[in-house]
Amino acid sequence: MSGSFLGLALLAAAPAAPPDLVDAASAVPGLAVDLRYARADNFFGHAFYPPGARCLLLRPVAERLARASAAAARAGYRLKVWDCYRPHAVQWAMWERMPKKGYVADPRTGSHHNRGAAVDVTLILLDGSEVEMPTAFDAFGPAARHGAKASSPEVGGRRDLLRTVMEAAGFRINRAEWWHYEAPEAKGAPLLDVPVTGAP
């Protein structure tokens, strides 16, 4: 076998490089992690993630979140995440329970969560205290939209502050869900199905 053919054969046999996922809790100073799909008290009433699940994100996405976190801290808040990278197998499990677009992304095309490039996030105070936001997490309906009238100027102001710091870091909004943000790294990124526990 010639050297060129040998090189091609080795290249074809080489395993794919592991995705560059990082633990956002370590990469983002001050980040609070409350993975709702690791518990049963969520929209589905079912825990999809195993104990010890972590908030994993593509490295550039975690870097964006760190910039947003620093900006939120300057305004007197911390970021808290409800969901980060979501294994593709979990997307299928969610779809089996709720096969309805608008509530769950069709796993055949996938969610940007499955690519490690989306995050569900809210604001809390620097001491970890909760603050009122427009709705609870996964409270689908008109009140969850970015353009909805908030219950008070303070609540609307916090939603707008979250949007400001996230967009300044390069994230894009989901107009129907004030908590959901996507990073441009999602474009062309593969759907992933690696564990949310253990080393990323």
C-alpha positions in Angstrom: 0.0 0.0 0.0 1.5 3.4 -1.0 2.1 6.1 1.6 -0.8 8.2 0.3 -3.3 5.3 0.5 -2.0 4.4 3.9 -2.6 7.9 5.1 -6.1 8.0 3.8 -6.9 4.7 5.4 -5.6 5.9 8.8 -7.6 9.1 8.4 -10.8 7.2 7.7 -10.3 4.9 10.6 -9.4 7.6 13.1 -12.2 8.2 15.6 -14.0 11.6 15.6 -12.6 14.2 17.9 -14.6 14.5 21.1 -16.7 17.6 21.3 -15.1 20.5 23.1 -17.6 20.7 25.9 -16.7 22.4 29.2 -18.4 22.5 32.6 -20.0 25.9 32.7 -20.0 25.9 36.5 -16.2 26.0 36.4 -15.9 28.2 33.3 -18.4 31.0 34.4 -17.6 32.8 37.6 -20.7 33.1 39.9 -22.9 30.9 37.8 -25.7 29.1 39.7 -26.8 25.7 38.2 -30.3 24.3 38.7 -30.8 21.7 36.0 -34.6 21.3 36.0 -34.5 18.2 33.8 -32.4 16.4 36.5 -35.5 16.5 38.7 -39.1 15.5 38.3 -40.6 18.9 39.2 -40.5 20.2 35.7 -42.9 20.7 32.7 -42.8 17.0 31.9 -43.0 15.7 35.5 -40.0 13.4 34.8 -36.3 13.5 35.5 -34.4 13.0 32.2 -30.8 13.6 33.5 -29.1 11.3 35.9 -27.8 12.4 39.4 -24.6 14.4 39.0 -25.6 16.0 35.7 -23.7 19.1 34.8 -24.2 22.2 32.7 -22.0 21.5 29.7 -21.5 23.9 26.8 -19.3 24.3 23.8 -16.2 26.2 25.0 -16.9 29.3 22.9 -20.5 29.3 24.2 -19.3 29.1 27.8 -16.9 32.0 27.1 -19.9 34.0 25.9 -21.8 33.1 29.0 -18.9 34.2 31.2 -19.0 37.7 29.5 -22.7 37.9 30.1 -22.2 36.8 33.7 -19.7 39.6 34.3 -22.0 42.2 32.9 -24.9 40.9 35.1 -22.7 41.1 38.1 -21.9 44.8 37.4 -25.7 45.3 37.6 -26.1 43.5 40.9 -27.2 40.1 39.6 -25.9 36.5 39.0 -27.0 34.2 36.2 -28.7 30.9 37.0 -29.0 28.2 34.3 -31.9 25.8 34.1 -30.7 23.8 31.0 -27.5 23.7 28.9 -26.3 20.9 26.7 -29.0 18.2 26.3 -28.1 14.8 24.9 -29.9 13.9 21.7 -31.3 10.8 23.4 -33.0 13.0 25.9 -34.5 15.1 23.1 -36.1 11.9 21.8 -37.4 11.0 25.2 -38.9 14.5 25.6 -40.5 14.2 22.1 -42.0 10.8 23.1 -43.7 12.5 26.0 -44.7 15.7 24.2 -44.5 15.4 20.3 -45.6 18.9 19.7 -43.4 21.6 18.1 -43.4 24.8 20.0 -43.1 22.8 23.2 -40.3 20.4 22.2 -37.9 20.6 19.2 -38.3 17.7 16.8 -35.3 15.4 17.5 -35.0 14.7 13.8 -33.7 18.2 13.3 -32.7 18.6 16.9 -32.4 21.5 19.3 -29.4 23.8 19.7 -29.4 22.4 23.3 -28.3 19.1 21.6 -25.4 21.0 20.0 -24.2 22.5 23.3 -25.0 26.0 22.0 -28.1 27.0 23.8 -28.8 27.9 27.4 -32.0 28.5 29.5 -31.1 31.2 32.0 -32.5 33.6 34.5 -31.3 36.2 37.0 -30.8 35.9 40.7 -29.3 38.3 43.3 -25.6 38.2 44.1 -26.4 36.4 47.4 -28.3 33.7 45.5 -31.8 35.0 46.4 -34.5 34.5 43.8 -36.1 37.5 42.0 -39.4 37.7 40.2 -39.2 37.2 36.5 -42.1 37.3 33.9 -43.0 33.6 34.3 -41.6 30.4 35.8 -39.3 28.3 33.6 -41.1 26.4 30.8 -44.3 28.3 31.5 -45.4 28.4 27.9 -47.9 31.0 26.9 -48.2 34.7 25.9 -46.6 35.9 29.2 -43.3 34.2 28.3 -42.8 36.1 25.1 -40.2 38.9 25.0 -42.7 41.5 24.0 -45.3 40.6 26.6 -46.3 43.2 29.2 -44.7 42.3 32.5 -46.5 42.2 35.8 -44.4 45.2 37.0 -41.8 47.6 35.7 -39.2 45.9 37.9 -40.0 42.5 36.4 -39.9 43.8 32.8 -36.6 45.6 33.6 -35.0 42.4 34.8 -36.1 40.6 31.6 -34.7 43.4 29.6 -31.4 43.4 31.5 -31.0 39.7 31.0 -31.6 40.2 27.2 -29.1 43.1 27.2 -26.3 41.2 28.8 -26.9 38.0 26.7 -27.2 39.8 23.4 -24.1 41.9 24.2 -22.2 38.5 24.6 -23.4 37.4 21.2 -26.5 35.3 22.1 -29.7 35.4 20.2 -33.2 35.4 21.7 -36.1 33.0 21.3 -39.0 35.4 21.1 -41.5 32.9 22.6 -39.3 32.1 25.7 -37.6 34.9 27.6 -35.2 32.4 29.3 -33.9 30.7 26.1 -30.8 32.0 24.3 -28.8 30.5 21.5 -25.2 31.1 20.4 -23.9 31.5 16.8 -21.7 28.5 17.4 -24.9 26.4 16.8 -24.6 26.9 13.1 -23.3 23.8 11.5 -22.6 22.2 14.9 -23.4 18.5 15.1 -26.1 16.9 17.3 -24.3 15.4 20.3 -25.2 12.4 22.4 -22.5 12.3 25.1 -23.2 11.9 28.8 -23.9 14.9 31.0 -22.0 13.2 33.8 -18.3 12.5 34.1 -15.5 14.3 32.3 -16.8 16.4 29.3 
